[in-house]
Amino acid sequence: MAGNPKSALEKIQAAEVAWSQLAPERRLADMTLEEFRALIAPSFAARERIAQLQNELLEAQAERDRADQVSLAARMRVVAAVLADAALGPDSALYEAMGYTRKSERRSGLTRKSKGGTPPGEGPKPKAGASS
């Protein structure tokens, strides 16, 4: 058996073409050229089926992507409705369950940097092994 399907197909086709061009009337391996063609036909049929399935897969993926766009737009409207609802809002369990962080659990994000680059009371650290 060939190492990969492409090389197998190339070998099968090469044998069929060579036989048909150089010795079409000759019986080889106790079969005629037409019998050989009938024997190798399933290899070509399987490849055609694979190509059809790959095309179907591509179409199904495109269909999924189109459906996801509609679904994500609807999801955004639902999240906006949760935020706008006075009984729910940005601090509700529903908002959190939808994958968001409640407003009350958010950190401010504010950080204050010290003047001079080092915190007060800490000077530059001496290097190890250095004597003063």
MODELLER restraints for C-alpha pairs under 7 A, 6 or more apart:
rsr = mdl.restraints
at = mdl.atoms
rsr.add(forms.Gaussian(group=physical.xy_distance, feature=features.Distance(at['CA:2:A'], at['CA:8:A']), mean=5.01, stdev=0.5))
rsr.add(forms.Gaussian(group=physical.xy_distance, feature=features.Distance(at['CA:20:A'], at['CA:33:A']), mean=6.98, stdev=0.5))
rsr.add(forms.Gaussian(group=physical.xy_distance, feature=features.Distance(at['CA:24:A'], at['CA:33:A']), mean=6.25, stdev=0.5))
rsr.add(forms.Gaussian(group=physical.xy_distance, feature=features.Distance(at['CA:26:A'], at['CA:32:A']), mean=6.77, stdev=0.5))
rsr.add(forms.Gaussian(group=physical.xy_distance, feature=features.Distance(at['CA:82:A'], at['CA:88:A']), mean=5.94, stdev=0.5))
rsr.add(forms.Gaussian(group=physical.xy_distance, feature=features.Distance(at['CA:82:A'], at['CA:89:A']), mean=5.55, stdev=0.5))
rsr.add(forms.Gaussian(group=physical.xy_distance, feature=features.Distance(at['CA:82:A'], at['CA:95:A']), mean=6.72, stdev=0.5))
rsr.add(forms.Gaussian(group=physical.xy_distance, feature=features.Distance(at['CA:83:A'], at['CA:89:A']), mean=4.12, stdev=0.5))
rsr.add(forms.Gaussian(group=physical.xy_distance, feature=features.Distance(at['CA:83:A'], at['CA:90:A']), mean=5.25, stdev=0.5))
rsr.add(forms.Gaussian(group=physical.xy_distance, feature=features.Distance(at['CA:90:A'], at['CA:102:A']), mean=5.77, stdev=0.5))
rsr.add(forms.Gaussian(group=physical.xy_distance, feature=features.Distance(at['CA:90:A'], at['CA:103:A']), mean=5.62, stdev=0.5))
rsr.add(forms.Gaussian(group=physical.xy_distance, feature=features.Distance(at['CA:91:A'], at['CA:102:A']), mean=4.63, stdev=0.5))
rsr.add(forms.Gaussian(group=physical.xy_distance, feature=features.Distance(at['CA:91:A'], at['CA:103:A']), mean=5.16, stdev=0.5))
rsr.add(forms.Gaussian(group=physical.xy_distance, feature=features.Distance(at['CA:91:A'], at['CA:104:A']), mean=6.23, stdev=0.5))
rsr.add(forms.Gaussian(group=physical.xy_distance, feature=features.Distance(at['CA:92:A'], at['CA:102:A']), mean=6.73, stdev=0.5))
rsr.add(forms.Gaussian(group=physical.xy_distance, feature=features.Distance(at['CA:95:A'], at['CA:102:A']), mean=6.91, stdev=0.5))
rsr.add(forms.Gaussian(group=physical.xy_distance, feature=features.Distance(at['CA:96:A'], at['CA:102:A']), mean=5.78, stdev=0.5))
